[in-house]
Amino acid sequence: MGATYVYDGKTGARLTTYTHPQPQPDGRFSDGFNAGMAVGDLGNSSLPDLLQGAPGQSVNSAGDGRSYVMNGEASSGRGRQFAILDDATPEPGGQFGSAQTGVGDLVGGTNPANEVLVGSFAPFTINTEFTNSQLINDAFIMNPNSERVLQTILDPDRAAGSGFGVGITPMGDLNEDGFLDFSISSYLSDAPPNGAPSQGRAFIFRSNNRSAAAPRLYVTWLQASEVGLYRFPVPGNPINAMRSDDGGETWETPTRVSGSDRTRVVAASPVVGPNGSLNVVYLDLGEDSLDYEGAHEGQGGAPYDGTWALVHAQSSDQGATWDEAVVEDRLVPSERFIVFTPPFPSVAVDQDSGKLYAAFHDQRLGDQDAWMWSLPEGAAGWRGPTRINDTPERDKTSQYLPKIAVAPDGRVDAVYYDRRADRGNVRNQVSLQSSSDEGDSFGKRVRLSDASFSSEIGYGNERDLPDLGSRLGLISTDSRAFAVWTDTRAGTVASNKQDIARGVVAFSDPPRLSKPVEYLLRFGGIALALLGLLMLALAVLRSRRAA
C-alpha cells in the first residue's frame, strides 16, 4: 500500500507519516520515479503541501492510477488528503501519478494558484496484471485546488509502449517568458538516431507565455460578392484576413490581403512566422475566366492556356497592412477546376531561421511536377523553384498537389499525389520526399500508400472533374512525418466513396563527423595543400638549376 515519511531537515527526526487515504493491494501509494520540484501551497492551509501518487491504484480499471493532494499541516500526526487528481484519459495499466512535479502558477485566477504536472509509468509494472504495452501515454498540467486538467501534453511520437511520462524534470525558464520549462522522458522509445529498440528518449517542452494568456488566431478566406453555378459571375473578389486575440471569443475587423489590381485570386494558404508575421500565399489566375467565371460550365477538358501567378502577402502588424511579392509569375496550369474548390498551394516556415517555403504544381515540362520555392529571412526575393519529385523529366506522369512542412531541426518534407507507376496517368500513389539542405535538393521518394487508387473517383466525375480535395495534410517532427490524404481504393465510379488515409515516416539523424575528425580533415587538408605547393616550388627550382 505504501506510506510517506516527513523528516526534519535539521535534526533528521521523523515529523509525521502520510498513509494511503484509500488503501488497496498493489495501490503503491508514494511510489514513483521522480517527485520533481516541490509543489508549494496547493490549498487548505498556508503551508507547503504534498502530491503523492498511487500509480497502482485501480480507479476506473486495473492499475489506471491516482494522485492525492495531502495537507502540509500535519500536526495531528497524519496528513489529511484534501484533493484527488485522476487521469483524464484513463486506461488499464496507465499508472497515472508515477511521475509528478510542481510547475508554479501558470494561469492565475485561483487561490492558491500553483499547478502540477503529472505523468505515468506505463507500459510495464511489477504487477503483470497492469501491463499495457499498447498504451500511448499523455501528461497533464492540473490545478489541484479545482481538481481540473488545464492542458494535456501529448507524446510527440504518439508511440505505443514508449513509456512517455515516466520521468518529468523541471529545467528552469529556458525561453525567459516567466514560466517553468521541463523535459519528459520516454524510457522505452525506439527513437533515432540508430533505431535500436527501447533505447529511450527525452523531450524538452518550452512554455509560451503569450499563447497561454491570449491565444492569437488568424483566418483567411475569399470574400465573394455573388456566386453562381460553378462560378463567380464577376471578378474582383478579394482574399481577406481576420484576427482574434482571445482564442476566438471576439474578432477584429477584416482586412484585405490581395492587391486591388489582382481580380481573380483564390486558394489562400496562411502561416505565422517566428517573429509573429502573418504570411499568406495564394493563386492569382490572371485572365483565366475559364475557371474563375466558370466558362467551362463545370465540364472537364483542356486547361486554361495562359499562366497563373503564385503570390506572397506578408503582414508584420497582425494583419493591419500588407506587403506583396511574386513567388512565381509563370505557372503553367495543368487542369480545370471548380472555383469554389481550387487546388491550394502549400506554405511552411522554419520557426528557428524564419525561412519561408511555398510549393505548388504545374506542367512547364509537359506534365505535372511538384515544385518548391524559398525565401530566406531578410532576402530580397523568392528563390527557385526546386523540383521535388525524383521522376525523370517529361515522363508523362503526374506528381501534384504538394504539401510541405518543416521539422524543428530544419528538415523540409513534401508529400504529394504520385502517378509514376501508372503509364496511363490515372492511378495515384502518395509519396514523400525530404530535403536536408533547406530545399536546395530532395532525397529519394518514400511511398506512403500501400496500394494505388483511382484519381477518377469523387464528386464531379460524371463531368470529368472528379474532386479529390484541395490539399493534403502533413505534420513534421524531428523524428517523424505524419501525412493524410484522400484515398479512393474502397470506392467506385458509381459510389464515389472516398476515405481519409494516413501514413507515417520515421527518420534517423544523418551521419555526422565527430569534432576531432572534422578538425583533422579540415586542417589536414590545409596541410596537404601547403605540402603540395612546397613540392611544386621545389620542382620548379630544380628544373631551373638543371637548365
Secondary structure as UniProt FT lines:
FT   STRAND          3..7
FT   TURN            9..11
FT   STRAND          14..19
FT   TURN            25..26
FT   TURN            29..30
FT   STRAND          50..54
FT   TURN            55..56
FT   TURN            62..63
FT   STRAND          65..70
FT   TURN            75..76
FT   STRAND          81..86
FT   TURN            92..93
FT   STRAND          96..104
FT   STRAND          115..120
FT   TURN            122..123
FT   HELIX           128..130
FT   TURN            133..134
FT   STRAND          138..143
FT   TURN            144..147
FT   STRAND          148..154
FT   TURN            156..157
FT   TURN            160..161
FT   STRAND          164..172
FT   TURN            174..175
FT   STRAND          181..186
FT   TURN            187..188
FT   TURN            192..194
FT   TURN            197..198
FT   STRAND          201..205
FT   HELIX           209..213
FT   STRAND          217..222
FT   TURN            229..230
FT   STRAND          239..244
FT   TURN            247..248
FT   STRAND          255..256
FT   TURN            260..261
FT   STRAND          264..272
FT   TURN            274..275
FT   STRAND          278..284
FT   TURN            286..287
FT   HELIX           289..292
FT   TURN            295..298
FT   STRAND          308..315
FT   TURN            318..319
FT   STRAND          323..331
FT   TURN            339..340
FT   STRAND          346..349
FT   TURN            351..353
FT   STRAND          356..362
FT   TURN            364..365
FT   STRAND          369..375
FT   TURN            377..378
FT   STRAND          383..387
FT   TURN            393..394
FT   STRAND          399..406
FT   TURN            408..409
FT   STRAND          412..418
FT   TURN            420..421
FT   TURN            423..424
FT   STRAND          427..435
FT   TURN            438..439
FT   STRAND          446..447
FT   STRAND          453..454
FT   TURN            455..456
FT   TURN            459..460
FT   HELIX           461..463
FT   STRAND          473..476
FT   STRAND          480..487
FT   TURN            489..490
FT   TURN            493..495
FT   STRAND          499..506
FT   HELIX           515..546
//
